[in-house]
Amino acid sequence: MNSRFKKIVLDATKAKELVETEKIQDLWSGYGVIMRYALIGSNLESVVVKHIRLPQKSTHPRGWNTDISHQRKVKSYEVEMAWYRNWSRFCDENCYVPQCFAMDFYDNETLIVLEDLAYVGFGELKRTVTFSEIKVCVKWLANFHATYMNKSPDELWENGTYWHLETRPDELKALDDLPLKKAAKKIDQKLRDSSFQTFVHGDAKLANFCFGKSGKRVAAVDFQYVGAGCGMKDLAYFIGSCLREDECEKLESELLDYYFDVLKYALKEKNKVIDFCALEKDWRSLFPVAWTDFHRFLKGWSPGHWKINSYSERLARQVVESL
């Protein structure tokens, strides 16, 4: 960490010294690192620092080293800074996100200093989850969507999620499923045309949720692709990130019912005036569309991916035929 950034962290946390304790992870395609630092002389025990360094040449793990890919990542970090600067404070305990203590951009490097979720009780990362733990994440999503219902995504993505069609022309070009390829724009437009728009997290996979020890509370991280959208995009993507093919089909209905139960209550608690029956009818019809939208991206991006299964193929065929 350069001296400028070090001073920013020290000033923001009122610490006398920083001690590097752990590399949490490298950022995608060699764009930086997320580190944990212990703090000496501060009321805080530690912080998590997201340090973005734009590379001269990125190394994408699946070979997508294009200028479009680079520009998308650059904007994603600008969006994440805007999220913490303007929007994250509206999240409450029901959709907990880390507090941001400081940010800076200097000499092609970006610094984001965040609350250490492990320090405030969200220290559990899970590779597999129970059904009750899945519902905890679904509850987070429903509360998040209720919080930002009908908000204008100022300085965020106009179309949230990292896979949306406008920023993925290369993957669409590579897609060899011709009926799906032909329907891609209509699928994207159908999601955009929903009368009910909120903010979507945009990368709501299991790996971006941090659990409390009891498994009954959860917080979320990684807001590079937050922006406007139908909430079903988050829900479909999340379910697909943690359930096998047979489980998706078996549990889809129950998880949708639970999501809408929580969403109805959350909207009421947040005094959102909205025709909930119309919202639920619209979004339920868009769940398979949202699933197909991600499936379209995945088949172009990584044709051999484990998430490409008969359940997704069948759902996609039904959606394409209905357009």
Stockholm file with secondary structure:
# STOCKHOLM 1.0

chainA/1-323         MNSRFKKIVLDATKAKELVETEKIQDLWSGYGVIMRYALIGSNLESVVVKHIRLPQKSTHPRGWNTDISHQRKVKSYEVEMAWYRNWSRFCDENCYVPQCFAMDFYDNETLIVLEDLAYVGFGELKRTVTFSEIKVCVKWLANFHATYMNKSPDELWENGTYWHLETRPDELKALDDLPLKKAAKKIDQKLRDSSFQTFVHGDAKLANFCFGKSGKRVAAVDFQYVGAGCGMKDLAYFIGSCLREDECEKLESELLDYYFDVLKYALKEKNKVIDFCALEKDWRSLFPVAWTDFHRFLKGWSPGHWKINSYSERLARQVVESL
#=GR chainA/1-323 SS CCHHHHHHHHHHHTCSEEEEEEEEEECGGGSEEEEEEEEESSSSSEEEEEEEECCSSCCCTTSCCCHHHHHHHHHHHHHHHHIIIIIGGGCCGGGBCCCEEEEEEETTEEEEEEECTTTTTCCBCCSSCCHHHHHHHHHHHHHHHHHTTTCCCTTSBSSCSTTCGGGCHHHHHHCCCHHHHHHHHHHHHHHHTCSCCEEECSCCCGGGEEECTTSSCEEECCCTTCEEECTHHHHHHHHHHHCCHHHHHHHHHHHHHHHHHHHHHHHHHTTCCCCHHHHHHHHHHHHHHHHHHHHHHHHHHCTTCTTCCHHHHHHHHHHHHHC
#=GC SS_cons         CCHHHHHHHHHHHTCSEEEEEEEEEECGGGSEEEEEEEEESSSSSEEEEEEEECCSSCCCTTSCCCHHHHHHHHHHHHHHHHIIIIIGGGCCGGGBCCCEEEEEEETTEEEEEEECTTTTTCCBCCSSCCHHHHHHHHHHHHHHHHHTTTCCCTTSBSSCSTTCGGGCHHHHHHCCCHHHHHHHHHHHHHHHTCSCCEEECSCCCGGGEEECTTSSCEEECCCTTCEEECTHHHHHHHHHHHCCHHHHHHHHHHHHHHHHHHHHHHHHHTTCCCCHHHHHHHHHHHHHHHHHHHHHHHHHHCTTCTTCCHHHHHHHHHHHHHC
//
